Amino acid sequence: MYDLLVVGSGPYGLSIASHAAGAGLRLRVLGRPMASWRDHMPRGMYLKSEPWASNLSDPDDRWRLDTYCAGQGVEARHGQPIPLEMFAAYGQWFARNAVPEVDERTVTRVTPVPGGFEAVTEDGETVRARTVALAVGVLPFVEIPAALRGLGPDLVSHSSHHGDLDRFRGRDVTVIGGGQAALETAALLAEQGTRVRVLARAEQLRWNDVPPPWQRPWWRSARAPHSGLGCGWRNWFYAERPGLFHRLPEPTRAKIAATALGPAGAWWVRDRVEPAVQVLLGQEVAEARELTGTGSGVRLDTLTRSGERCSLETEHVIAATGFRATCDRLGLLDPRLGGSLGVWGDGSPAVGRHFESSYPGLFLAGLVTASGFGPAMRFVHGATFTAETLVRGVRRRLRAGARAGGGPVPGQGLREGARSASAG
């Protein structure tokens, strides 16, 4: 039986695995490295976060994004967005060097068993571990507006459903949403010759400012410090003090998690959207119906805030409407496990100060913990705090199990065949 099973190999899962390996835990890692970045984001996208705020985390801080970029002959500079493909390749490089060998199979079920947990892989193999860290990313939590859910995937899709946008060349597409995913998707569609419009509830689009220089007068830094989530003391608190955020009252945390760092486009995509994309603001989809007769498509009936009804016809709708991380969407958990989890007011699973759920030994990471630890958990930047804190919690749980007669305290060696975090 392993000490820790990490389910998921994105930035959070890989960072947790690296710290667990460094702590000497017997470790198993399951999941395709950087799968959502490689398979669910169109080519041509860029990382919105600053390069220095987009590192995966290892105990020795060796396998950084700027180190990888330098090896590719590219300088990772402040204020210069990194191509998505390069970030995905960085994550794969990190996986090869900073963690034990990753088993790329998908976990389909996690079940409680005496002494720990049992995970079942896509081909039926079972893996047992004393503790589990779920780092499943955002894909289980896709949110599509209720008015669109009755239409098939040929008519409606989520922005995360597309590894490329080639199928929409020469067609008419409506993108729902006003955030980065919506705006960058629309820009890419327009640039490949798609007739595209953006439909958003907001009365106006929000654009992030060009970041100030890294080096600037001290008084400017004191007034609005840089942070992994942008400039300003509030962003600094969210980015750099998730542990303190966790101590806030639960209603306060939930409100901040739901409203902070709301939908906005990166400064570098603005000039690609405004001249090329039709934008319909202040409208929400009230009803969607499949068109019949010649051709195919969707009729969208929308409602403005003043109650005015409008309609439009389009061949396909892409809902860039984000994710909602609730317990009921953790479908890989056995009902005996998922049904026993404590829940915050917004439906997300409750987690303690070491990211442990209410079920002993089950740890959670990433977006699903944003109500507990703040907006940083929605970004790569949150992986460092999560990995360090969660692995401490795993070690505490293992020691508690040993004291209770659950087995010996784990040794310091990596599992057989694993490379050390310092391997080349």
Order of alpha helices (4+ residues) and beta strands (2+ residues): beta-alpha-beta-alpha-alpha-alpha-beta-beta-beta-beta-beta-alpha-beta-alpha-alpha-alpha-alpha-alpha-beta-beta-beta-beta-beta-alpha-beta-alpha-alpha
